[in-house]
Amino acid sequence: MSRGWTRGAWALAALAGMVPVAAASGTLTVALNADIRSTEPGVNRDTNSDMVLAQVVEGLVATRADLSVAPMLADRVDMADEGRTYIFHLRDGVRFHDGRVLRAGDVRWSWDHWMDPARNWTCRSFYDGTGRGVKVLSVDTPDDLTVRFTLDRPSAVFLAQMASTQCPLAILSPSSVGADGHWIAPIGTGPFRLGEWRRGQYVMLDRFDGYSTRSDEASGLAGAKQALVGQVKFLIVPDVTTSQTALLSGGVDIIPALPAAAGQDLKRFSGVRVHEQELLSWTVLLLQSDDPVLSDVRIRRAVAHAIDRDGIAMVATNRLVTPNPSAVPRVAPQHGPAHDEWPTYDPEKARALLREAGYAGQRIVVQTNRRFPNMFDNAVLIHAYLRDAGFNADLAVLDWASQLSNYQKGRYQLSSFSYSARFDPALTYDALIGDRAKRATAQWYSAQAAALLDRANRSADEVERQAAFDALHHQMAADVPIIGLYNGVAVAATRANVTGFHNWAANLPVLWGVAKEGE
């Protein structure tokens, strides 16, 4: 059985390669609230790193704005053996930034690069059988334009995982690394190439004149990509007020991430456009259920009853979104009434549970940072709610690098946090469910939850997957391994002379198709 993932018209994409773009000049300046962590996709990363590298590297497939998966470097994708085999037919004539022509051997080289344990690629466990993902049994290259992946079992999320923004299966030129294997730079196939990274100051991208664009409509990270400016400069501006002032004065063209209140304030100015978009990202309070105090589910339920999620969402998003306790985003088709189930805001119930659990005033610390204003504001409110309900709660304000390191090592009791966009709910649940002894970032160690997730990962039947997601949330509401607050809202601002900018549910602004009038 074979299934094509492209329309026939997409076969014209190769003929559209290297389309020249007239008058691609000027520099688009984008304010980032923090420097990128590295230039190696999916290794040492955060949201800013993902955004920058999405302009530079591409994979075999990409995600559209409607969250469906489309071919990118592949011209088409065939599925066989009831979902155990995926055959990627590559576009001919695609070039890397170093001039090398993309061939199947480069896909195989990239696969071996990412799967090398020494690379510490975040998503290796999705493909090697050590996690709940599939085990890729083989990657074969029958000819220069064909790559065949053989899996140990069917997977409903294999292509979505390949297109992940956190750790995309980026196809790179071997010149991305040195002779000894050390990382140099991402030599990809995207419409922009890495120019200069001056740490703590800026990242400069240059238009790639040899880019091979697709012919299908641009959508999300998929479709046609035309760089309409000569350079993109990501300028590091940690202070929100400073970035707003720079936008108003013309020193910055785009601010891709703003607090909701700041966006509302900028609407007063005629020379600025404000863009708002509800997101797949999920803002949460992490709970360390291995902690001596929080290991008691009654204490975790007391935390849930102590927090007014409506109040937090209202303050954080300026009433743009409502709370969401579920790992299934509100904008996802799988989100329904079952995913609104959660312990209600009830401080008296919280106090009763604390008494029942024998809570004796043990100190509980909420970790947060100031780099991301919403995380900080959420933590301040949570701290106040906890103290009001009878917890001996303290607030620890860390630098973001330290808080992220603590998350990666499981060193916290409570932590104000956010998960970036996942294109399938199963991928978000996969980030949560697991044994902390094996993966410190896991939040929820439950054999029943793992079995439900396995059903969602394997089945291509949407009814069966929906039942699994509903059951997962029902159990989460009982176990309280994490507290979901709300899905994010992207508030971006551009100068009025910037055209073509838009955001989408992944909160990964794309800068191809964006231009400045008058340049």
Backbone hydrogen bonds, N-H to C=O, Kabsch-Sander energy under -0.5 kcal/mol:
donor,donor_aa,acceptor,acceptor_aa,energy
3,R,79,M,-0.8
5,W,77,V,-1.2
10,W,7,R,-1.8
11,A,8,G,-1.7
12,L,9,A,-1.9
13,A,10,W,-2.1
14,A,11,A,-0.6
15,L,12,L,-0.7
16,A,12,L,-1.0
16,A,13,A,-0.9
17,G,14,A,-1.2
18,M,211,Y,-0.5
19,V,16,A,-0.7
22,A,20,P,-0.6
24,A,21,V,-0.9
25,S,23,A,-1.5
25,S,228,L,-0.7
28,L,231,Q,-2.5
29,T,27,T,-0.6
30,V,28,L,-0.6
30,V,233,K,-3.1
31,A,254,I,-2.8
32,L,235,L,-3.0
43,V,40,E,-1.7
44,N,40,E,-0.6
45,R,43,V,-0.8
50,D,46,D,-2.5
51,M,47,T,-2.3
52,V,48,N,-2.2
53,L,49,S,-2.5
54,A,50,D,-1.8
55,Q,51,M,-0.5
55,Q,52,V,-1.2
56,V,53,L,-1.4
57,V,53,L,-2.6
62,A,70,A,-3.0
64,R,68,S,-3.1
67,L,64,R,-1.8
70,A,62,A,-3.3
72,M,60,L,-2.9
73,L,59,G,-1.8
74,A,60,L,-1.8
75,D,89,H,-4.0
76,R,89,H,-1.3
78,D,87,I,-2.7
79,M,3,R,-1.1
80,A,85,T,-2.7
83,G,80,A,-0.9
84,R,80,A,-0.9
84,R,81,D,-1.0
85,T,80,A,-1.9
86,Y,149,F,-2.5
87,I,78,D,-3.2
88,F,86,Y,-0.6
88,F,147,V,-3.3
89,H,76,R,-2.6
89,H,87,I,-0.6
90,L,88,F,-0.7
90,L,145,L,-2.4
91,R,73,L,-2.5
94,V,91,R,-0.6
96,F,100,R,-3.2
97,H,188,G,-2.0
99,G,96,F,-2.1
102,L,94,V,-3.2
104,A,144,D,-2.6
106,D,103,R,-1.5
107,V,103,R,-1.1
108,R,104,A,-2.3
109,W,105,G,-2.4
110,S,106,D,-2.5
111,W,107,V,-2.5
112,D,108,R,-2.4
113,H,109,W,-2.4
114,W,110,S,-2.5
115,M,111,W,-2.2
116,D,112,D,-0.8
116,D,113,H,-0.7
119,R,116,D,-2.4
120,N,117,P,-1.2
122,T,42,G,-2.9
124,R,121,W,-1.5
126,F,123,C,-1.6
127,Y,124,R,-1.9
128,D,124,R,-1.4
129,G,134,V,-1.2
131,G,125,S,-1.2
133,G,125,S,-0.6
134,V,126,F,-0.7
136,V,127,Y,-3.2
136,V,134,V,-0.6
137,L,135,K,-0.8
137,L,150,T,-2.5
138,S,150,T,-1.3
140,D,148,R,-2.7
143,D,146,T,-0.7
146,T,143,D,-1.4
147,V,88,F,-2.3
148,R,140,D,-2.9
149,F,86,Y,-2.9
149,F,147,V,-0.5
150,T,138,S,-2.4
151,L,84,R,-3.7
152,D,135,K,-1.6
155,S,83,G,-0.6
156,A,457,N,-3.4
157,V,457,N,-0.6
161,Q,157,V,-2.7
162,M,158,F,-2.0
163,A,159,L,-1.6
164,S,161,Q,-1.6
169,L,162,M,-2.0
170,A,168,P,-2.4
171,I,58,E,-2.6
172,L,170,A,-0.6
173,S,187,I,-2.5
176,S,173,S,-2.2
177,V,174,P,-1.6
178,G,182,H,-2.7
181,G,178,G,-2.0
184,I,176,S,-2.8
185,A,176,S,-1.3
187,I,185,A,-1.0
188,G,186,P,-1.2
190,G,56,V,-2.5
192,F,55,Q,-1.7
193,R,206,D,-3.1
195,G,204,M,-2.9
196,E,204,M,-1.0
198,R,196,E,-0.6
198,R,202,Y,-2.3
199,R,197,W,-0.9
201,Q,198,R,-2.5
202,Y,198,R,-2.0
203,V,234,F,-1.9
204,M,196,E,-3.7
205,L,232,V,-3.0
206,D,193,R,-2.8
207,R,230,G,-2.9
208,F,191,P,-2.7
209,D,207,R,-0.9
211,Y,208,F,-1.6
213,T,16,A,-0.5
213,T,211,Y,-0.8
219,S,222,A,-2.2
221,L,63,T,-2.7
222,A,63,T,-0.5
222,A,219,S,-2.6
224,A,216,D,-2.3
228,L,226,Q,-0.7
230,G,26,G,-1.2
231,Q,26,G,-1.9
232,V,205,L,-2.2
233,K,28,L,-2.9
234,F,203,V,-3.2
234,F,232,V,-0.6
235,L,30,V,-2.7
235,L,233,K,-0.9
236,I,201,Q,-2.6
237,V,32,L,-3.5
237,V,235,L,-0.7
243,S,239,D,-2.0
244,Q,240,V,-2.3
245,T,241,T,-2.3
246,A,242,T,-2.3
247,L,243,S,-2.1
248,L,244,Q,-2.4
249,S,245,T,-1.8
250,G,246,A,-1.0
250,G,247,L,-0.6
251,G,246,A,-1.9
252,V,246,A,-1.5
253,D,29,T,-2.3
254,I,29,T,-1.9
255,I,493,A,-3.0
258,L,491,V,-1.7
260,A,316,A,-0.8
263,G,259,P,-2.0
264,Q,260,A,-2.2
265,D,261,A,-2.0
266,L,262,A,-2.0
267,K,263,G,-1.0
267,K,264,Q,-0.5
268,R,265,D,-1.4
269,F,266,L,-1.9
272,V,269,F,-1.3
273,R,494,T,-3.1
275,H,492,A,-3.1
277,Q,490,A,-1.8
279,L,488,G,-2.8
280,L,505,A,-3.0
281,S,505,A,-0.5
282,W,419,Y,-2.4
283,T,486,Y,-3.0
284,V,417,F,-2.4
285,L,483,I,-2.3
286,L,284,V,-0.5
286,L,415,S,-3.0
287,L,481,P,-0.7
288,Q,413,Q,-2.5
289,S,287,L,-1.2
291,D,288,Q,-1.9
295,S,291,D,-1.8
296,D,293,V,-1.2
297,V,295,S,-0.6
299,I,296,D,-1.1
300,R,296,D,-1.7
301,R,297,V,-2.6
302,A,298,R,-1.8
303,V,299,I,-2.2
304,A,300,R,-2.1
305,H,301,R,-2.6
306,A,302,A,-1.6
307,I,303,V,-0.9
307,I,304,A,-0.7
309,R,307,I,-1.2
312,I,308,D,-1.9
313,A,309,R,-2.7
314,M,310,D,-2.3
315,V,311,G,-2.2
316,A,312,I,-2.9
317,T,313,A,-2.2
318,N,314,M,-0.8
319,R,313,A,-0.5
319,R,314,M,-1.0
320,L,317,T,-1.3
324,N,485,L,-1.6
332,A,329,P,-1.3
335,H,332,A,-1.6
336,G,334,Q,-0.5
339,H,336,G,-2.0
340,D,337,P,-1.9
341,E,338,A,-0.8
346,D,305,H,-2.7
346,D,344,T,-0.6
350,A,346,D,-2.1
351,R,347,P,-2.4
352,A,348,E,-2.2
353,L,349,K,-2.2
354,L,350,A,-2.1
355,R,351,R,-2.2
356,E,352,A,-2.4
357,A,353,L,-2.3
358,G,354,L,-0.6
358,G,355,R,-1.1
359,Y,354,L,-2.6
364,I,392,N,-2.4
366,V,394,D,-2.8
367,Q,365,V,-0.6
367,Q,414,L,-2.8
368,T,396,A,-2.2
370,R,398,L,-0.5
375,M,372,F,-0.7
376,F,372,F,-1.8
377,D,373,P,-3.1
378,N,374,N,-2.9
379,A,375,M,-2.0
380,V,376,F,-2.2
381,L,377,D,-2.0
382,I,378,N,-2.9
383,H,379,A,-2.8
384,A,380,V,-1.8
385,Y,381,L,-2.7
386,L,382,I,-2.8
387,R,383,H,-2.1
388,D,384,A,-2.1
389,A,385,Y,-1.5
390,G,387,R,-1.2
391,F,386,L,-2.6
392,N,362,Q,-0.6
393,A,391,F,-1.5
394,D,364,I,-2.5
396,A,366,V,-2.8
397,V,395,L,-0.6
398,L,368,T,-3.0
398,L,396,A,-0.7
403,Q,399,D,-2.1
404,L,400,W,-2.9
405,S,401,A,-2.2
406,N,402,S,-2.4
407,Y,403,Q,-2.2
408,Q,404,L,-2.4
409,K,405,S,-1.4
410,G,406,N,-0.9
410,G,407,Y,-0.8
411,R,406,N,-2.7
412,Y,410,G,-1.1
413,Q,365,V,-0.5
413,Q,414,L,-0.5
414,L,365,V,-1.8
415,S,286,L,-1.5
416,S,367,Q,-2.8
417,F,284,V,-2.3
417,F,415,S,-0.5
419,Y,282,W,-2.9
427,L,424,D,-1.7
428,T,424,D,-1.0
429,Y,425,P,-2.5
430,D,426,A,-2.0
431,A,427,L,-1.2
432,L,428,T,-1.0
432,L,429,Y,-0.6
433,I,429,Y,-2.8
434,G,444,W,-2.4
436,R,434,G,-0.6
438,K,435,D,-1.6
439,R,435,D,-2.4
442,A,439,R,-1.9
443,Q,432,L,-3.0
444,W,432,L,-2.5
446,S,444,W,-0.9
450,A,446,S,-2.4
451,A,447,A,-2.0
452,L,448,Q,-2.1
453,L,449,A,-2.4
454,D,450,A,-2.1
455,R,451,A,-1.8
456,A,452,L,-2.0
457,N,453,L,-2.4
458,R,454,D,-2.1
459,S,455,R,-2.3
462,E,460,A,-0.7
465,R,461,D,-2.3
466,Q,462,E,-2.4
467,A,463,V,-2.1
468,A,464,E,-1.8
469,F,465,R,-2.5
470,D,466,Q,-2.6
471,A,467,A,-2.2
472,L,468,A,-2.3
473,H,469,F,-2.1
474,H,470,D,-2.1
475,Q,471,A,-2.2
476,M,472,L,-2.3
477,A,473,H,-2.4
478,A,474,H,-0.8
478,A,475,Q,-0.5
479,D,475,Q,-2.7
480,V,476,M,-2.9
483,I,285,L,-2.1
484,G,482,I,-0.6
485,L,283,T,-2.7
486,Y,283,T,-1.3
487,N,322,T,-0.5
488,G,281,S,-1.6
490,A,277,Q,-3.6
491,V,489,V,-0.6
492,A,275,H,-2.7
492,A,490,A,-0.6
493,A,255,I,-2.3
494,T,273,R,-2.6
495,R,253,D,-2.1
496,A,271,G,-2.4
498,V,495,R,-2.1
499,T,497,N,-0.5
499,T,515,A,-2.7
507,N,504,W,-2.6
510,V,502,H,-0.6
513,G,226,Q,-3.1
514,V,511,L,-0.9
515,A,499,T,-2.3
517,E,497,N,-3.2
519,E,516,K,-1.7
